[in-house]
Amino acid sequence: EGQALDKEFEQRRSITLDEYFEMIDKKTGKLFSIACEIGALLGNAGQKEISAMREYGKMVGRAFQVQDDLLDVVTDQTVLGKNFASDLFEKKKTFLVVYVLATEFAKNFSGFFEKSELTDDDIKHLIDLFSKSGAIAAARKEIKTSLKGARQALENVPDHPSLQYLSDLLSFIENRNF
């Protein structure tokens, strides 16, 4: 369902941040959430712990996806392992794009979706808009907020050696650059 929304968004002129979060929660968030929930089920956890792990996974998925959107335009492609600004060239509705479209900077996006191909200058212009509009700062804040939500979910899980691995994953996501 999340992938279907992602594809649908390619055809839509604009989407809201709430719609974007619904999409990533049903896509990346659900992937992480199901993996965490299955682990809890296999570990014979109680309903409280299963719910906590489900929420942890959802928040990890959200942080991971917003981080991925951000890294696409702030990390060198040799580090990132994919083409720089590939989401922009594909005209994906990333967190950054959706954020800018909800600001007064939206008018500066005119023509972005109509162009058959973007130039390097177009990409530089869009990245400058992300910075000026506060989209990059908002993405970093959202990543921190989502990771905080994941940490809070872990507080509902009894002390266990595996908690350190789950906590380490949050630090990895927060600090990753690829």
N, C-alpha and C positions, 0 to 999 in steps of 0.2 A: 504494500500500500504506500509506503514511504517513497519507494522508487517510482511508482506511478505518479505520485504528487510531484516529484522532482522533474519528471518528463513533462507533466502538465504545465509546470511553471515556466518551462522553456517557451511555451506558446503564449503565455500571459504577459501583458505589458508590465504589470506591477503586482507585487504580493506584499502582505504585511509581515512584520516580524513574528507575530503570532502564528501565521500560516507557515512561515519558514521553520519555526520551532516545532510545529506539528509534524512537518515533513521530516526533519532530522530525528525527531523522537520516534517516528515510525520507521525510520531507516537505520541510521547508525546507532541511535539510542536503543532500538529494539534488538539489534544484533548483540550489543554488549549486555543488555538487560537479560535476554534469554540465556546467554552463556552463564551469567552470574546466578540466575535463578536455577538453572539446571545443576550447577555446582552445589548450591544450597540443598536442593532436593536429594542429590546423590549423597550428600553428607548428612542426611537425615535431620536437617534443621527444622525448627518449628516454624509456624506461620509468620511470626514476628520477624525472624531472621530471613526467611524467604522474601518477605516484603521489603526488608531493608536491602537485601542484595539486588532485588529488582530495581529499586530506586537508585542504588549505587551505580548499577550498570547504565541506567538511563542517563544519569548525570555525567558519567564518564563518556558515554557516547556523544552527548551534547558538547562537552568540552573538547573532545577529540575533533568533532566536525568543525566547530568554529575555529579551532586552532588550525585545522587543515585549510580552511578558507583563507585565514590570515597568512599562513606560511606561503601560500601560492603567490602572494605579491610582495612579501618582505624577505624572502630567502632566495639566495642564489641557486640557480638550477643545478649546479654541480653538487651542492649540498642536499637540495631537495630531492633529487633523483627523478624529476620530471621537468618538462618545459616550464620556464618562468611564465606566470600569469596564464597558464593553460585554461583555467576556469573562465577568465575574461575572454580569451580568444574563442571559447565555446559558448560565450554569452550566458553562462550559468547564473542563476539567482543565488549568489552566495550571501552570507551574513553581511558582508561589506556593501554589496550592491543594494540589497534590501534596505539596509540602514540609510544609505545615501538617498535612496528614492523617497524616504520618509522625511527628508529635510528640505530646507530651502535650496540646497545644492542640486536637487533633482533636475532643475531646468538645465543644468550643465551636462546632464546625461543625454540631452536631446540628440538624436541621431545614432546613439550607441547601438541600439537594438536593430536599427534599420540598415546599418552598414553590412555589406556582404563579407567584408574582411576588415579587421582592425590592423592598423599600422603600429609600429613601435611607439610613435609619437602619441597615438590614441591611448595606448596602454600607460604611458608616462602621465598623460593628462588624467586618466581615471585614477591612478594611484595617488596623484596629487589631490584629487577630490576626496579620496578616502581619508587622507591625512587632514585636510582642511575642514571636512565635515564632522570630524570626530569619530568616524567609523572604525579606524584602527584602534583608537583608545577604547571605544565601546566593545570591540571584539575582545581585547585583552581583559576588560572588566568582566565580560560575560564568561570567559574561560575561567577566571578566578571564582566567580559566583557559582558556576557549575561544579567546579572542583570542591568548593566549600560544601555544596549540597551533597556531594559524594562522601566527603569526610563525615558529615553529620549522619548520613545513612549508616556508616560503619560504626557509629556509636551505639547502634541498636543490635550489634552483633557481639556475642560473648567473646571474651578474650581468647585468642587462639593464635598459634604461630603463623597461620596463613594471613592474618590481618596485616602483618608487616609487608607481605607481597602486594596486597591490595593497596596499601598506603604508598608503597614505592611506585606503583603504577601511576598514581596521581601525580607524584613528583616528576616522573618521567614525562607524562603528557604535558605538564606545565612547562617543562624545560626543553621539550623536543624542538628540533629545528629542521626536521626532515619528514 
